[in-house]
Amino acid sequence: MVETGKIFHVRCVDNTLQRDKLSVGHVYEVTKDLPRDGYYELGGLGRFSRARFEIVHPTSANDDIRARQVYRSSR
């Protein structure tokens, strides 16, 4: 379960009929969770069924910070 109002990340596990928008294995940022309707709203892409994704949990806050630093330094 994800805390209400938090932005989190999900990994696509099924892109059937959405190949032009989603890529299997790609991680997306969820800007709005709509559990009653069964959808995630992905930043800039629209709404997609929750069944297409698995939640990505960082192993720790430090790992998340390190990943951002590596990404920035590789630019």
N, CA and C of each residue as an Amber inpcrd file, in Angstrom:
protein
   225
   0.8410000  -1.1780000   0.0000000   0.0000000   0.0000000   0.0000000
   0.8870000   1.2410000   0.0000000   0.4820000   2.2270000  -0.7550000
   1.2380000   3.4650000  -0.8890000   0.5090000   4.5710000  -0.1330000
   1.2830000   5.4400000   0.5010000   0.6900000   6.5580000   1.2370000
  -0.0340000   7.5050000   0.2840000  -1.1850000   7.9760000   0.7060000
  -1.9660000   8.9160000  -0.0910000  -1.2030000  10.2220000  -0.2670000
  -1.2110000  10.7490000  -1.4920000  -0.5710000  12.0240000  -1.7680000
   0.9120000  11.9470000  -2.0700000   1.5170000  10.7600000  -2.0030000
   2.9480000  10.6090000  -2.2790000   3.1500000  10.2580000  -3.7460000
   4.1700000  10.8460000  -4.3380000   4.5630000  10.4560000  -5.6860000
   5.4670000   9.2430000  -5.5410000   5.2050000   8.2110000  -6.3350000
   6.0050000   6.9950000  -6.2610000   6.2440000   6.4650000  -7.6700000
   7.0010000   5.3850000  -7.7670000   7.3780000   4.8330000  -9.0620000
   6.8370000   3.4210000  -9.2310000   6.5000000   3.0960000 -10.4850000
   6.0200000   1.7630000 -10.8310000   6.7710000   1.2820000 -12.0680000
   6.8940000  -0.0380000 -12.1940000   7.5400000  -0.6530000 -13.3600000
   6.4540000  -1.2900000 -14.2230000   6.4950000  -1.0440000 -15.5120000
   5.5220000  -1.6090000 -16.4440000   5.8070000  -3.1010000 -16.6420000
   4.7740000  -3.9360000 -16.4840000   4.9120000  -5.3780000 -16.6990000
   4.0390000  -5.8590000 -17.8560000   3.1980000  -4.9740000 -18.4080000
   2.3100000  -5.3460000 -19.5130000   1.9830000  -4.0980000 -20.3250000
   2.3420000  -4.1050000 -21.6100000   2.0330000  -2.9480000 -22.4500000
   1.0840000  -3.3050000 -23.5930000   0.3040000  -4.3760000 -23.4340000
  -0.6390000  -4.8070000 -24.4550000  -1.5610000  -3.6530000 -24.8530000
  -1.6520000  -3.3990000 -26.1440000  -2.4660000  -2.3260000 -26.7350000
  -2.0110000  -0.9210000 -26.3410000  -0.8550000  -0.7900000 -25.6970000
  -0.3190000   0.5260000 -25.3110000   1.1550000   0.6440000 -25.6850000
   1.5980000  -0.1100000 -26.6830000   3.0220000  -0.1360000 -27.0390000
   3.5570000   1.2260000 -27.4800000   2.6730000   2.0850000 -27.9710000
   3.1210000   3.4120000 -28.3950000   3.3800000   4.3450000 -27.2170000
   2.8710000   3.9930000 -26.0070000   3.0470000   4.8460000 -24.8270000
   3.8710000   4.2030000 -23.7200000   3.7730000   2.8680000 -23.5600000
   4.4380000   2.1800000 -22.4490000   5.4770000   1.1960000 -22.9590000
   6.5310000   1.0020000 -22.1690000   7.5640000   0.0100000 -22.4740000
   7.7040000  -0.9320000 -21.2880000   7.6620000  -2.2370000 -21.5600000
   7.8110000  -3.2250000 -20.4890000   9.1850000  -3.0580000 -19.8500000
   9.2170000  -3.0480000 -18.5160000  10.4600000  -2.8990000 -17.7690000
  10.8140000  -1.4580000 -17.4420000  10.1800000  -0.5110000 -18.1120000
  10.4590000   0.9060000 -17.8700000   9.7850000   1.3470000 -16.5750000
  10.4390000   2.2390000 -15.8360000   9.9000000   2.7520000 -14.5730000
   9.2680000   4.1170000 -14.8310000   8.0520000   4.2870000 -14.3250000
   7.2890000   5.5200000 -14.5130000   6.9540000   6.1490000 -13.1680000
   6.7900000   7.4640000 -13.1650000   6.4060000   8.1970000 -11.9630000
   4.8820000   8.3170000 -11.9170000   4.2960000   7.8880000 -10.8080000
   2.8490000   7.9920000 -10.6110000   2.5690000   9.3110000  -9.9040000
   1.7550000  10.1470000 -10.5370000   1.4180000  11.4340000  -9.9370000
   0.0920000  11.3880000  -9.2000000  -0.7420000  10.3990000  -9.5370000
  -2.0250000  10.2590000  -8.8500000  -2.4200000   8.7870000  -8.8480000
  -2.7870000   8.2800000  -7.6790000  -3.2500000   6.9000000  -7.5220000
  -4.7700000   6.9390000  -7.3740000  -5.4580000   6.2300000  -8.2430000
  -6.9230000   6.1980000  -8.2160000  -7.3860000   4.7740000  -7.9130000
  -7.2600000   4.3220000  -6.6500000  -7.5540000   2.9270000  -6.3160000
  -9.0100000   2.5340000  -6.5280000  -9.9230000   3.4450000  -6.3020000
 -11.3380000   3.1210000  -6.4810000 -11.6510000   2.7820000  -7.9400000
 -10.9920000   3.4980000  -8.8570000 -11.1970000   3.2640000 -10.2810000
 -10.2300000   2.2330000 -10.8520000  -9.1770000   1.8840000 -10.0830000
  -8.2020000   0.9010000 -10.5410000  -7.1820000   1.4440000 -11.5190000
  -6.8410000   2.7350000 -11.3880000  -5.9030000   3.3660000 -12.3100000
  -4.7680000   4.0670000 -11.5810000  -3.6390000   4.1860000 -12.3130000
  -2.5540000   5.0800000 -11.9340000  -2.5410000   6.1840000 -12.9780000
  -2.3170000   7.4060000 -12.5530000  -2.0970000   8.4910000 -13.4950000
  -0.5960000   8.7350000 -13.5420000  -0.0300000   8.5800000 -14.7270000
   1.4110000   8.7380000 -14.9110000   1.6870000  10.1340000 -15.4350000
   2.6890000  10.7810000 -14.8760000   3.0390000  12.1420000 -15.2680000
   3.2080000  12.2960000 -16.7680000   2.3280000  13.0690000 -17.3910000
   2.4270000  13.3800000 -18.8080000   1.9160000  12.3140000 -19.7580000
   1.5020000  11.1490000 -19.2530000   1.0720000  10.0680000 -20.1430000
  -0.4100000   9.7360000 -20.0530000  -1.0490000  10.0530000 -18.9400000
  -2.4660000   9.7380000 -18.7850000  -2.6970000   8.6380000 -17.7680000
  -3.9020000   8.0500000 -17.8210000  -4.3020000   7.0150000 -16.8600000
  -4.1610000   5.6280000 -17.4670000  -3.6650000   4.7030000 -16.6310000
  -3.4940000   3.3210000 -17.0630000  -3.9190000   2.3870000 -15.9450000
  -4.3930000   1.2030000 -16.3080000  -4.8230000   0.1990000 -15.3430000
  -3.6810000  -0.1760000 -14.4070000  -3.9980000  -0.3030000 -13.1260000
  -2.9920000  -0.6710000 -12.1230000  -2.4170000  -2.0580000 -12.3910000
  -3.1770000  -2.9200000 -13.0640000  -2.7210000  -4.2850000 -13.3370000
  -1.5000000  -4.3170000 -14.2530000  -1.2260000  -3.2530000 -14.9620000
  -0.0840000  -3.1960000 -15.8830000   1.2490000  -2.9400000 -15.1800000
   1.2240000  -2.6540000 -13.8830000   2.4200000  -2.1900000 -13.1870000
   2.6660000  -2.9230000 -11.8820000   3.9370000  -2.8720000 -11.4380000
   4.3030000  -3.2950000 -10.0900000   5.0030000  -2.1110000  -9.4370000
   4.7650000  -1.9360000  -8.1500000   5.3560000  -0.8120000  -7.4210000
   6.8450000  -1.0640000  -7.2180000   7.6490000  -0.0400000  -7.4470000
   9.0950000  -0.1130000  -7.2590000   9.4080000   0.5260000  -5.9120000
   9.9680000  -0.2660000  -5.0040000  10.3390000   0.2280000  -3.6780000
  11.8480000   0.4190000  -3.6230000  12.3290000   1.6320000  -3.3360000
  13.7750000   1.7840000  -3.1290000  14.1730000   0.9910000  -1.8870000
  15.3530000   0.3860000  -1.9040000  15.7770000  -0.4250000  -0.7640000
  16.0260000   0.4320000   0.4630000  16.4250000   1.6750000   0.2570000
  16.5680000   2.6120000   1.3760000  16.6030000   4.0260000   0.8220000
  16.4040000   4.9930000   1.6740000  16.4440000   6.3960000   1.2460000
  17.8220000   6.7470000   0.7070000  18.8740000   6.1750000   1.2970000
  20.2340000   6.4580000   0.8350000  20.4580000   5.9470000  -0.5780000
  19.9020000   4.7750000  -0.9160000  20.0470000   4.2420000  -2.2660000
  19.3820000   5.1630000  -3.2800000  18.2190000   5.7110000  -2.9230000
  17.5050000   6.6110000  -3.8120000  18.3260000   7.8740000  -4.0530000
  18.9290000   8.4190000  -3.0110000  19.7610000   9.6210000  -3.1340000
  20.9880000   9.3210000  -3.9860000  21.6280000   8.1710000  -3.7480000
  22.8050000   7.7890000  -4.5340000  22.4510000   7.6330000  -6.0090000
  21.2990000   7.0390000  -6.2970000  20.8870000   6.8420000  -7.6860000
  20.7120000   8.1850000  -8.3880000  20.1320000   9.1620000  -7.7030000
  19.9600000  10.4920000  -8.2840000  21.3070000  11.1550000  -8.5360000
  22.2550000  10.9930000  -7.5960000  23.5730000  11.6000000  -7.7570000
  24.3080000  10.9780000  -8.9350000  24.2160000   9.6690000  -9.0980000
  24.8680000   8.9920000 -10.2240000  24.2600000   9.4780000 -11.5280000
  22.9300000   9.5870000 -11.5690000  22.2520000  10.0600000 -12.7740000
  22.7160000  11.4680000 -13.1380000  22.7860000  12.3510000 -12.1430000
  23.2060000  13.7330000 -12.4010000  24.6530000  13.8000000 -12.8780000
  25.5230000  13.0010000 -12.2790000  26.9390000  13.0610000 -12.6460000
  27.2050000  12.4500000 -14.0190000  26.2930000  11.6030000 -14.5120000
  26.5080000  10.9720000 -15.8120000  25.9820000  11.8190000 -16.9620000
  25.3470000  12.9390000 -16.6520000  24.7790000  13.7950000 -17.7080000
  25.8330000  14.5700000 -18.4150000
